[in-house]
Amino acid sequence: MVGAAAGGVLGFLLGGPAGAAAGGVAGVAISKTTSKVLTDVANRSLSHREEIRIGIAATFAIEKIQKKLDAGEQPRNDCFFQTQHNVSRSSAEEIFEGVLLKSKNEHEEKKIKLLANIFANVAFVSGLRVGEANHILQIADNLTYRQMCILGLFQRKTEIQDIKLKENDYRTFQGSLSYETASILQETYQLYNFGLLACRNSTSNGYEAMLGWTDTAPNRMELTILAKRYYSIIGLDEIPIADLRDVAVFLIK
């Protein structure tokens, strides 16, 4: 992508991957959506870096869609790709443009692939309305990459077998916390306030209320039902295990 940027990333996409993406009957609507939105975005004033970010996001989305089609998955066949009588564009165009614009301004470039996943996955989930898709996109935009890693860690903690997360909270912690640990705990508490995390009670099947970041009990943190849905749509399972480990080492016993 960076190499193609010398000749114009978006022009390259429109002439190649975007124009040819998602071929066949099942992918015609997706191809029209990506080409139309990219054409519109390409006509705007963009810095060199912004063009690269948009190009990378579009490429990730198109490649993921193609993999889904090659695997036999079918795009949604509701009104997602259709322009309604009272609006000027389809819901698919709205979400794809949102993904590209969020990516354009994203300084944490590791997030771009995850933002691209939103369009690629929403395009195959029937019944997921545009309002919820926009909310997922907004949530993803507001989260830091490390917060995405925190969600990934608590969902996949059993995969990191040589690291045992702290079982108890930090209310009565003896000793000094590193600034990194305190910062991660604060980000965890923010995820709790977003309704994305819950803390399992140590003595029952219920959950504990968290009043501050010191109430975080790393090994008892769980994703809420809402977070599990968003986890799937954003594709947080694609975060490298090494990035999860970089967070886990600050939350051990």
N, C-alpha and C positions, 0 to 999 in steps of 0.2 A: 504493500500500500504506500509506504513512504517513497519507494522508487517510482511508482505511478504518479505520485503527487507532483513530480516535476512537470508532467504534461497535463496536470489537472485531474485530481482524483475523481471528481464527480463526472467529468466528461468520459473518463475511462470506464466508470461503472455503467453509465448509460449506454455506451457503445458496446460493452461486453457483458459482465455478470448480471447487471440489473435488467438489461434488455432481453437476456436469454434465460433468466432465472425462472425456476418453477415451470418448466415447459410441460406440455401436455394439457389435456382438457382440465384436469383437476387444479392446475396451477395458473390458469389464464388470469383469473381475477387477482391473484397475488402479484403476478408480473405487471399487470396494468397499474396496480396500486403503487408498487415500488418505483416504477418508471415515472409515473405522474408526479409523485411527491418529490422524487429526486430532481426532476426537471424544474419544479418550482423552487426548490431550495438552491439549486445550482445558479439560478438567476438572481440570487441575493448577494449582498456584499459580505464576503467572508474573508477572514484572515487565512494565511497559509495553514496554520495549526488547526483552525476550526474546520477547514476543508478536509484535512487528514482525519480528524476525529469523526466527522460525519461519514466519510468514506469507510472508515474502519467499522463503525456501527452498522452501516448498510451491508457491508460485506459479511459480517458475522450473522446478521439476521437472514440474509439470502442463503448463506451456506447452511444454516440450521434448518431453514424451511426445505431446502433441497434434500437434506438428509432424511427429514421426516417423510417427504414424498417418495423418496427412493425406498424407504422402509415400508411403504404401503399405507401410511397414514393419510387420511382424507381431510382437507381443509373444511372448516365449518360451512354449512350450506344454508345458514339463516340469512339475515339481512346485513351481516357485518360488512360485506364487500359491495353492497348496493347503495346507491345514492337515493335517499328518500325524497319525497316530493317537496318537503318543506325545508330542506337543507341543501347546501351547495356541494357537499362531498360526503363520502361514505365514512362510517366509523373506522374502518381499516385505515383510510388515509389520515384521519385525525390522530390515531394512535401511532402510526408510523412517523408522521411529522413530529409528534411529541417526543418519540424516542430519539430522532435525529437532533432536535433542538436541545434536549437535555444533554445529549452526548457532546454537542458543539461546545457547551459551556462547562463540561466536566473536567476539572483539573486532575482528579484521581483517575487516571486513564485505565486502571485495572477494572473500573466499574463499567466501562463501555460495553464489554461483551455481555455483562449481566443486564444492562439496559436494553441491548439488542434482543436478548432472549425474550423480553416481555412481548414484543410484537410477534416474534416467531412462534411463541407458545400460545398467545391469545388467538392467533389465526387458526388454531386447531381445537380450541375449547368452546364447543357450542354452549350457548346460554350465558356466557360471561359477557355481561353488558358493558357498554362503553364507559359508563360511570364508574364501575368497579375497576376497569382497566386503567382509567385515568388516575384513580386513587392509588393503585399499585405502582404506577409510574411515578406519582408524586412521592409516595413512601420511599421508593428506591432512590429517587433524587435527593431526598432529605437525609438518608442514611450515609454515614461514612463507609468506606470500604472495610474498615476495621469492624464496624458494627455488623456488616454483612458476614464477616468472618466469625464474629461472636455468635450470631445465629447459626451459622454452619457448624461451629464447634459444639454447641449444646445439642444440636441434632445428630451429630456424628461422633460424639465423644468416645464411643466404644471403639472407633476405628484407630484411635491413638492409644495403642495398648501399653506403651512404656511411660505414659504420663497419667497420674491420678489427680484429678481436680479436687480442690479443697471441698470437704463435705459440709463444714459448718460456715456460718456467716462471719462477718468481720466486726461484729458489735463489740466483742470482748477480745479482739485480737491483741496479742502481746508482741511488742516489737515495733519496728518501723516498716511502713509500706514504701515501696519504690513509687516514684511519680508515675511510672508507666502502669503499675497495678492500679493505683488510685484513679487514673484516667480511664482505664478499661472498665473499672467498676462503675464509674459515673456514666459511661456510655451504655453499660448494661442496664442501669437504672432507668435511663432514658428509653431504652427499648421496652422496659416494663411499663412505663407511662404511655407508650404508644400502643399498648395492648398486644405486644408481640411476644412477651416472655412472662412466665409465671414461675413461682418458686414452690416446689413441692414441700409439704410439711414433713418433718423428719419422723414424726410419730403417728401419722395418720395418712389417709388417702387424699386429704384435702390440700389446699394451698395456703401459703402464708401471705399476709399483706406486707408489702415493702414500703417503708416510710422514708428510706434514704438508701444511698449506695452501699452503706455498711451492712445492709440486710441481704446482700447478695450471697448466696450459698452456691458456688459454681457447679458442684456436682449434682445439685438438686434443681437446677434451672431447666425449664422445659419450654418448648415453643407452644404457643396457644394454637387453637384450631385455625384462627385467622392467619397466624404466622406460617403454619404448615402449608396453607393454600398459597400464600405469597411466596414461600420458599420454593414451591414447585414452579410457579409462573416465572419467577425471576431466575430460576435455575441455579440456586445457591449450592446445589450439590456439585456444581462444576468448579467451585473454588478449590485450588490445589491444597492438598493436605498439609503441605509445608507452610502455607499461610495460616492455616488453623493452628498449627503447632506454635507459630510465632506468638499467638495470643495465649495459648494454653500454658506456656511456660511461666506466665505471670499470675496464674490462678491455681497453682498447685498447693499441696499441703504446706 
